[in-house]
């Protein structure tokens, strides 16, 4: 997994940190390198779990974004939300 310049994973909480390997694996299966574009840095919506160190954004895959997101949902389980945005896939630890 690559990190966009300026992105740091050092403050991520344990549960969201544990998603990094599955994210990398799903992207690799799709023939792509996962690029983490945001953890806690940047500007996010009010109440975003990025500010609680419980969310990451991954650059949109070049192909099969919906399939990649679906596989991430399957692998990560019910305690994680996976949302396809305009230019990235948002993953957050949000236990129900």
Beta strands, then each sheet from edge to edge (+ up, - down):
strand 1: 2-3
strand 2: 35-38
strand 3: 55-59
strand 4: 80-84
strand 5: 88-93
sheet 1: 1+ 2+ 3- 5+ 4-
end
